Amino acid sequence: MSSDIERQADPTRFGTEAFYASIGRAFVAMCAFVPVLFLVEFFDGLSGHRLDQEGGIRPHHIDGLDGIVFAPFLHASFDHVLSNSIPLILLGTFVLADGGARFWLTTAFIAIVAGVGVWFLGDANTVVVGASGVIFGYLGVILMRGVVGRRLWYIGVGLLVGLLYGWQLFGVLPGDPDVSWQGHLCGFLAGLVAAILFRRRRPRPVEHADPLSLGPELS
């Protein structure tokens, strides 16, 4: 009986009330966060996109290192924000549903690795902004969780994401000069690593003593 209660209370077990509640809370949280990006872009427009210039990542420039922190919140236009919104909500929901602390650690790790990768590998004459590095990181997290999580719903989500956004994987390769493939690639790789580093640890099975045993045997 107690094992059934524990299963129902496990937010990672597909089909349980705790699972659906966790997904619902995560979805609402991600939907609430996206308007913040639009608000930042609104003020960026009022400033003549000065926020992009001062808060974006400037590869190979020491004064552009702070962009590693600020760039994911900045975008080149409202269209840029809009194109990132749906995958950010969808992928972020499944990453956040696995736990708030794990989500923040994962997001910070991805943002830092993607940002550092852009700073080292990017064109020194560009300014890089946008949340796409984090988005690709979330994609990597979900796909890897299908392997390390050993849960069918993780694998199902990974397959679904692959079908819906698999074409975005081409964004990790050099192509459009206006797209930071370096951020996409480093973010995706960071997501794969983060899924392993911050995976949910399974409790070790407890060995139950023989109820008929009254103590150690004497010989």
C-alpha positions as CSV (number, residue, x, y, z in Angstrom):
1,M,0.0,0.0,0.0
2,S,2.8,2.4,0.9
3,S,4.6,1.7,-2.4
4,D,1.4,2.7,-4.3
5,I,1.2,5.9,-2.4
6,E,4.9,6.6,-3.1
7,R,4.4,6.0,-6.9
8,Q,1.4,8.4,-7.0
9,A,3.5,11.1,-5.2
10,D,6.4,10.7,-7.7
11,P,6.2,13.7,-10.1
12,T,8.5,12.0,-12.6
13,R,6.2,8.9,-13.0
14,F,4.0,9.3,-16.1
15,G,0.3,9.2,-15.5
16,T,0.2,10.1,-11.8
17,E,-1.6,13.1,-10.4
18,A,1.8,14.4,-9.1
19,F,3.2,14.2,-12.7
20,Y,0.3,16.2,-14.3
21,A,0.4,18.7,-11.5
22,S,4.2,19.2,-11.9
23,I,3.8,19.6,-15.7
24,G,0.9,22.1,-15.2
25,R,2.9,24.2,-12.7
26,A,5.9,24.2,-15.0
27,F,3.9,25.3,-18.0
28,V,2.3,28.2,-16.2
29,A,5.7,29.3,-14.9
30,M,7.2,29.3,-18.4
31,C,4.2,31.1,-19.9
32,A,4.6,33.7,-17.2
33,F,8.3,34.1,-17.9
34,V,8.1,34.7,-21.7
35,P,6.3,38.1,-21.3
36,V,9.3,39.3,-19.4
37,L,11.4,38.8,-22.6
38,F,8.9,40.9,-24.5
39,L,9.0,43.5,-21.8
40,V,12.8,43.6,-22.0
41,E,12.6,43.9,-25.8
42,F,10.1,46.8,-25.4
43,F,12.6,48.8,-23.3
44,D,15.4,47.7,-25.6
45,G,13.5,49.3,-28.5
46,L,13.0,52.5,-26.5
47,S,16.7,52.7,-25.9
48,G,17.5,52.3,-29.6
49,H,18.7,48.8,-28.9
50,R,21.4,50.1,-26.6
51,L,20.7,47.2,-24.3
52,D,21.7,44.7,-27.0
53,Q,24.9,46.6,-27.6
54,E,25.9,46.8,-24.0
55,G,24.4,43.5,-22.7
56,G,25.2,41.2,-25.6
57,I,28.1,38.9,-25.9
58,R,31.0,40.5,-27.8
59,P,33.3,37.6,-28.7
60,H,37.0,38.0,-27.8
61,H,36.3,41.3,-26.1
62,I,36.8,41.4,-22.3
63,D,34.0,44.0,-22.0
64,G,31.7,41.6,-23.7
65,L,32.0,38.8,-21.1
66,D,29.1,40.2,-19.1
67,G,26.9,39.3,-22.0
68,I,27.1,35.7,-20.9
69,V,24.7,36.6,-18.1
70,F,22.5,39.2,-20.0
71,A,22.4,37.9,-23.6
72,P,19.8,35.2,-23.0
73,F,17.3,37.9,-21.9
74,L,18.0,40.1,-24.9
75,H,16.8,39.8,-28.5
76,A,17.3,41.6,-31.8
77,S,13.6,42.2,-32.4
78,F,10.1,41.2,-31.4
79,D,10.1,38.6,-34.2
80,H,13.2,37.1,-32.6
81,V,11.5,36.9,-29.2
82,L,8.4,35.4,-30.8
83,S,10.4,32.7,-32.7
84,N,12.0,31.6,-29.4
85,S,8.9,31.7,-27.3
86,I,7.1,28.5,-28.3
87,P,10.2,26.2,-28.1
88,L,11.2,27.9,-24.9
89,I,7.8,27.3,-23.3
90,L,7.5,23.7,-24.5
91,L,11.1,22.6,-23.8
92,G,11.4,24.6,-20.6
93,T,8.2,23.1,-19.2
94,F,9.6,19.5,-19.3
95,V,12.9,20.6,-17.9
96,L,11.3,22.6,-15.1
97,A,8.8,19.8,-14.3
98,D,11.7,17.7,-13.0
99,G,12.3,20.1,-10.1
100,G,13.0,23.8,-9.5
101,A,16.5,23.5,-8.1
102,R,17.5,21.1,-10.9
103,F,16.0,23.5,-13.4
104,W,18.0,26.5,-12.2
105,L,21.3,24.6,-12.0
106,T,20.7,23.2,-15.5
107,T,19.8,26.6,-17.0
108,A,22.7,28.3,-15.4
109,F,25.1,25.6,-16.6
110,I,23.8,25.8,-20.2
111,A,23.8,29.6,-20.3
112,I,27.4,29.8,-19.1
113,V,28.7,27.1,-21.3
114,A,26.9,28.4,-24.4
115,G,28.0,32.0,-23.6
116,V,31.6,31.0,-23.1
117,G,31.5,29.0,-26.3
118,V,30.2,32.1,-28.2
119,W,32.8,34.3,-26.6
120,F,35.7,32.0,-27.7
121,L,34.4,30.8,-31.1
122,G,32.2,33.7,-32.3
123,D,33.1,36.5,-34.7
124,A,34.8,39.4,-32.9
125,N,32.9,41.9,-35.0
126,T,29.4,40.7,-33.9
127,V,27.2,41.1,-30.8
128,V,25.3,38.0,-29.9
129,V,21.9,38.0,-28.1
130,G,19.0,35.6,-27.7
131,A,17.8,32.6,-25.7
132,S,18.4,30.1,-28.5
133,G,21.5,28.7,-26.8
134,V,19.5,27.9,-23.7
135,I,16.7,26.5,-25.9
136,F,19.1,24.1,-27.7
137,G,20.4,23.2,-24.2
138,Y,16.9,22.2,-23.1
139,L,16.6,20.1,-26.2
140,G,19.8,18.3,-25.3
141,V,18.6,17.8,-21.7
142,I,15.4,16.2,-22.8
143,L,17.0,13.9,-25.4
144,M,19.6,12.8,-22.9
145,R,17.1,12.2,-20.2
146,G,15.5,9.6,-22.4
147,V,18.7,7.7,-22.0
148,V,19.9,8.4,-18.4
149,G,16.4,8.7,-16.9
150,R,15.3,5.2,-17.9
151,R,11.7,6.3,-17.9
152,L,9.4,5.7,-20.9
153,W,7.9,9.2,-20.7
154,Y,11.3,10.8,-21.0
155,I,12.0,8.7,-24.1
156,G,8.5,9.7,-25.5
157,V,9.2,13.4,-24.9
158,G,12.6,13.1,-26.5
159,L,11.0,11.4,-29.6
160,L,8.3,14.0,-29.7
161,V,10.7,16.9,-29.5
162,G,12.8,15.2,-32.2
163,L,9.9,15.1,-34.5
164,L,8.7,18.7,-33.8
165,Y,12.1,20.4,-33.6
166,G,14.6,18.0,-35.0
167,W,15.1,20.3,-38.0
168,Q,16.5,22.8,-35.5
169,L,19.5,20.6,-35.0
170,F,20.8,21.9,-38.2
171,G,21.2,25.2,-36.3
172,V,24.3,23.7,-34.6
173,L,26.2,23.8,-37.9
174,P,27.7,26.8,-39.7
175,G,25.2,28.3,-42.1
176,D,23.4,31.6,-41.8
177,P,25.9,34.3,-40.9
178,D,23.2,36.1,-38.8
179,V,22.7,33.0,-36.6
180,S,25.1,32.0,-33.8
181,W,25.6,28.4,-34.6
182,Q,28.4,28.4,-31.9
183,G,25.8,29.2,-29.2
184,H,23.4,26.6,-30.5
185,L,26.1,23.9,-30.6
186,C,27.6,24.7,-27.2
187,G,24.2,25.0,-25.7
188,F,23.1,21.6,-27.0
189,L,26.3,19.9,-25.8
190,A,25.9,21.6,-22.4
191,G,22.4,20.3,-22.2
192,L,23.6,16.7,-22.8
193,V,26.1,17.1,-20.0
194,A,23.7,18.8,-17.7
195,A,21.2,15.9,-18.0
196,I,23.9,13.7,-16.6
197,L,25.3,16.0,-14.0
198,F,22.0,17.0,-12.5
199,R,20.0,13.8,-13.1
200,R,17.7,12.5,-10.4
201,R,19.4,10.0,-8.2
202,R,17.5,6.8,-7.7
203,P,17.4,5.7,-4.1
204,R,19.1,2.4,-3.4
205,P,16.8,-0.5,-2.6
206,V,16.5,-1.2,1.1
207,E,17.3,-4.7,2.1
208,H,14.6,-5.8,4.5
209,A,15.6,-8.1,7.3
210,D,14.0,-11.5,7.6
211,P,11.0,-11.0,9.9
212,L,11.6,-14.4,11.4
213,S,15.1,-13.6,12.4
214,L,15.5,-12.6,16.1
215,G,19.2,-11.7,15.9
216,P,22.6,-12.9,14.8
217,E,23.1,-16.6,14.7
218,L,25.4,-18.1,17.3
219,S,27.7,-21.0,16.6
